[in-house]
Amino acid sequence: MGIGPAAFPEDAVPLIRNNPIPLAHPVTHNSYLEILAENGVPALSLFLAYLVMVWFLLRRAHGEAAGEDDVDGRRLATALQGSLIVAVISGTFLSEELTSPFWLLGGLAVVLARDSVRRTAHSRSYGQSGAMDLLPELVSPRA
């Protein structure tokens, strides 16, 4: 189940006594290994499932934007997918599991997927295609 949140630096000191460089707060320099060591297999499984879900949300948003010919939506989804790839690879070399890139990208993916679903539902209900077609409806006064 792990040694507990933020307990790795204290528990690792006796294990690295032979290290010629004294480390005040040693870390694993791997987000996934740190989650595994501190919180155990269940937490690592949940974290990896979170990353996979974010990827599929972005993939779905990209597909829906492509279906609507929404170039900006496709570009945004692709940029967020690229950022997620960078964050996942960086997590292999840095202990960054509690910093903003992972969580910010997840939040942006949820917002992008939600807006994509709303646009699709709205355009189907009004027989329109695309978000820009909503502009006259938003600007014109209602009778």
WOCOR-V762044 format. One record per backbone hydrogen bond with DSSP energy under -0.5 kcal/mol. NH is the residue of the N-H (numbers start at 1). CO is the residue of the C=O. E is the energy in kcal/mol with one decimal. If there is no record, write none. Layout:
nh:NH co:CO e:E
nh:NH co:CO e:E
This chain:
nh:3 co:37 e:-2.1
nh:4 co:38 e:-2.9
nh:7 co:4 e:-1.8
nh:11 co:7 e:-2.2
nh:12 co:8 e:-2.2
nh:13 co:9 e:-0.8
nh:15 co:12 e:-0.7
nh:16 co:12 e:-1.2
nh:16 co:13 e:-0.8
nh:17 co:14 e:-0.7
nh:19 co:16 e:-1.5
nh:22 co:20 e:-0.7
nh:24 co:22 e:-0.5
nh:31 co:91 e:-3.0
nh:31 co:94 e:-1.4
nh:32 co:91 e:-0.5
nh:34 co:30 e:-2.5
nh:35 co:31 e:-2.3
nh:36 co:32 e:-2.2
nh:37 co:33 e:-2.8
nh:38 co:34 e:-2.6
nh:39 co:35 e:-2.7
nh:40 co:35 e:-0.8
nh:40 co:36 e:-1.1
nh:43 co:39 e:-0.5
nh:44 co:40 e:-1.9
nh:45 co:41 e:-2.7
nh:46 co:42 e:-2.3
nh:47 co:43 e:-2.5
nh:48 co:44 e:-2.6
nh:49 co:45 e:-2.3
nh:50 co:46 e:-2.3
nh:51 co:47 e:-2.1
nh:52 co:48 e:-2.2
nh:53 co:49 e:-2.5
nh:54 co:50 e:-2.3
nh:55 co:51 e:-2.1
nh:56 co:52 e:-2.3
nh:57 co:53 e:-2.2
nh:58 co:54 e:-2.3
nh:59 co:55 e:-2.3
nh:60 co:56 e:-2.4
nh:61 co:57 e:-2.5
nh:62 co:58 e:-2.2
nh:63 co:59 e:-2.3
nh:64 co:60 e:-2.5
nh:65 co:61 e:-2.2
nh:66 co:62 e:-2.2
nh:67 co:63 e:-2.1
nh:68 co:64 e:-1.3
nh:69 co:66 e:-0.9
nh:70 co:65 e:-3.0
nh:71 co:69 e:-1.1
nh:74 co:70 e:-2.1
nh:75 co:71 e:-2.5
nh:76 co:72 e:-2.5
nh:77 co:73 e:-2.4
nh:78 co:74 e:-2.5
nh:79 co:75 e:-2.6
nh:80 co:76 e:-2.4
nh:81 co:77 e:-2.2
nh:82 co:78 e:-2.4
nh:83 co:79 e:-2.2
nh:84 co:80 e:-2.2
nh:85 co:81 e:-2.1
nh:86 co:82 e:-2.2
nh:87 co:83 e:-2.4
nh:88 co:84 e:-2.6
nh:89 co:85 e:-2.5
nh:90 co:86 e:-2.6
nh:91 co:87 e:-1.9
nh:92 co:88 e:-0.5
nh:92 co:89 e:-1.2
nh:93 co:89 e:-0.6
nh:93 co:90 e:-1.2
nh:94 co:90 e:-1.7
nh:96 co:94 e:-1.3
nh:99 co:96 e:-1.6
nh:103 co:99 e:-0.8
nh:104 co:100 e:-3.6
nh:105 co:101 e:-2.2
nh:106 co:102 e:-1.6
nh:107 co:103 e:-2.1
nh:108 co:104 e:-2.6
nh:109 co:105 e:-2.2
nh:110 co:106 e:-2.0
nh:111 co:107 e:-2.1
nh:112 co:108 e:-2.6
nh:113 co:109 e:-2.5
nh:114 co:110 e:-2.5
nh:115 co:111 e:-2.5
nh:116 co:112 e:-2.0
nh:117 co:113 e:-2.2
nh:118 co:114 e:-2.4
nh:119 co:115 e:-2.5
nh:120 co:116 e:-2.2
nh:121 co:117 e:-2.6
nh:122 co:118 e:-2.7
nh:123 co:119 e:-2.8
nh:124 co:120 e:-1.9
nh:125 co:121 e:-2.0
nh:126 co:122 e:-1.7
nh:127 co:123 e:-0.7
nh:128 co:123 e:-1.9
nh:134 co:131 e:-1.4
nh:135 co:132 e:-1.2
nh:138 co:134 e:-1.8
nh:139 co:135 e:-2.1
nh:140 co:136 e:-2.4
